[in-house]
Amino acid sequence: MKLFFREHLRLIFFQVFQLLFILFILLLDGYVKNSVLIYMFVLSIGLLAIYLFITYIRSREFYLHLEKPMETLEDSLVDFHETPISEAYAEAMQSQYRMYQQMILEHERKKDEHVTFMNQWVHQMKTPLSVIQLLVQDEDESPFPSLREEADRIGRGLEMVLHTSRLEVFERDFQVDSVELKPIVQRVIQENKTYFIRNQVYPDVQIAEGIYVKSDTKWLPFMLDQIITNAIKYSAGSKQKITISAIQRDKEVVLEIIDRGIGIPEADIKRVFRPFFTGENGRKYRESTGMGLYLVQQISEKLEHQVNITSKVGEGTTVLLIFPCHVMK
């Protein structure tokens, strides 16, 4: 209603001004029948009110639509034919919607092409990397240990790129099943065996047999790998244990990963899940990308898990991975 009157306000003022001007001309011409002049004024105002009322009734839905905020893109799709302006507006909105949909489809196509390219590229790079790792794995003389270390670092980087690209199409690339927790943790530890030894840190697994959680068998190992390799990296040379334990509660399983490394400054704790955030520790460890914990947090949300971190500088860090329910077999 307000929008309608705002649009017709100048018309109302013009009509009233025009009517008063005509009456003024008649008075100047010597026409002194006040009753007739008043009748003309009332009749003109009445006709104007009737015109505005009919116009508003015909265009009421159109003006209500314009005054109502849009919540979705589909809200712009309207079908008005009451007036030429509303019909032109409806056609413009439908045309814009079709154009926007085409832009979205084109963007999705390009994104899919990019993800496919990244996946293929990573897999192509992993093949020669696997050959290099195979060639140097049994050699202990210099420079082979350094080559192994650098090859492992490249491998972790490629895995990071691969999972980052897959995260964009996560809905098409995950399947929640009932999985046993201990074998997955042991597999991740085995894959990082050399990394543990090289950094003089030792795993301590305290997970009972038969603890099942609902998660994805591909994404869960990646999450654990990111958390565990972080724990190794920031505990390097400490000769301490990284304790990995699981606790069953009413309707959830809590996986706890504790390292006894350098810890995270309190000012950085709230920001560790931000993409590319490396914080104070990142300045000390130049290979930090700031993406590991961000990916863990993003995957956790999509799988309906929770991830929490507590830490104290000089004492270590505790990461809790909470699964909303568990299944016993």
Residue pairs with C-beta under 8 A, 6 or more apart in sequence:
1 56
1 63
2 67
3 63
3 66
3 67
4 56
4 59
4 63
8 52
8 55
12 48
12 52
15 44
15 48
16 45
19 40
19 41
19 44
19 45
22 40
23 37
23 40
23 41
26 37
27 37
31 37
55 83
56 63
58 82
58 83
59 82
59 83
59 86
61 80
61 82
62 78
62 80
62 82
62 83
62 85
62 86
62 89
65 78
65 80
68 75
70 76
73 97
73 100
74 97
76 93
76 96
76 97
77 93
77 94
77 97
78 89
78 90
78 93
79 90
80 86
80 87
80 89
80 90
81 87
81 90
111 168
111 169
112 169
114 165
115 165
115 166
115 168
115 169
118 161
118 162
118 165
119 162
119 165
119 166
122 158
122 159
122 161
122 162
122 165
123 162
125 154
125 158
126 155
126 158
129 151
129 154
129 155
129 158
132 147
132 151
133 148
133 151
133 152
133 155
136 144
136 147
136 148
136 151
137 148
148 194
149 198
152 194
152 195
153 287
156 229
157 289
159 222
159 225
160 289
160 291
160 292
160 295
163 219
163 222
163 295
164 291
164 295
166 173
167 295
167 298
167 299
170 299
170 302
171 302
173 218
174 216
174 218
174 219
174 302
174 303
175 216
175 217
176 214
176 215
176 216
176 303
177 214
177 215
177 216
177 217
178 212
178 213
178 214
178 327
178 329
179 212
179 213
179 214
179 215
179 217
179 220
180 209
180 210
180 211
180 212
180 329
181 207
181 211
181 212
181 213
181 246
181 253
181 255
182 205
182 207
182 208
182 209
182 211
182 246
184 217
184 220
184 221
184 224
185 205
185 207
185 224
185 244
185 255
186 205
187 221
188 221
188 224
188 225
188 228
189 196
189 203
189 205
189 228
189 244
191 225
192 225
192 228
192 229
192 232
195 229
195 232
196 202
196 203
196 232
199 232
199 233
199 235
199 236
199 237
200 236
200 237
200 238
200 239
201 231
201 232
201 235
201 236
201 238
201 239
201 240
201 241
201 242
201 259
202 239
202 240
202 241
202 242
203 228
203 241
203 242
203 244
204 241
204 242
204 243
204 244
205 244
205 245
206 243
206 244
206 245
206 246
207 244
207 245
207 246
207 255
208 246
210 328
210 329
211 246
211 248
211 253
211 326
212 326
212 327
212 328
212 329
213 253
213 323
213 325
213 326
213 327
214 323
214 324
214 325
214 326
214 327
215 303
215 305
215 323
216 303
219 299
219 303
220 303
222 295
222 299
223 295
223 296
223 299
223 300
223 307
223 321
224 257
224 321
226 292
226 293
226 295
226 296
227 257
227 292
227 293
227 296
227 319
227 321
228 242
228 244
228 257
229 292
230 292
230 293
231 242
231 257
231 259
231 261
231 317
231 319
232 242
232 259
233 285
233 288
234 259
234 261
234 262
234 263
234 281
234 285
234 317
235 242
235 259
235 260
235 261
235 262
235 316
236 261
238 260
238 261
240 259
240 260
240 261
240 316
241 260
242 257
242 258
242 259
242 260
243 256
243 257
243 258
244 255
244 256
244 257
244 258
245 255
245 256
245 258
246 253
246 254
246 255
246 256
247 253
247 254
247 256
248 326
251 324
251 325
251 326
252 322
252 323
252 324
252 325
252 326
253 322
253 323
253 326
254 320
254 321
254 322
254 323
255 320
255 321
255 322
255 323
256 318
256 319
256 320
256 321
257 318
257 319
257 321
258 316
258 317
258 318
258 319
259 316
259 317
260 315
260 316
261 316
261 317
262 281
262 313
262 314
263 311
263 312
263 313
263 314
263 315
263 316
263 317
264 272
264 279
264 281
264 309
264 311
264 313
264 317
265 279
265 280
265 281
265 313
266 313
267 280
268 277
268 279
268 280
268 281
269 309
269 310
269 311
271 277
271 279
272 279
272 293
272 309
273 293
273 294
273 296
273 297
273 307
274 290
274 294
275 290
275 291
275 294
276 289
276 290
276 291
276 294
277 290
277 294
278 288
278 289
278 290
281 288
282 288
282 290
293 309
296 307
297 307
299 305
300 306
300 307
300 321
304 324
305 321
305 322
305 323
305 324
306 320
306 321
306 322
306 324
307 319
307 320
307 321
307 322
308 319
308 320
308 322
309 317
309 318
309 319
309 320
310 317
310 318
310 320
311 317
311 318
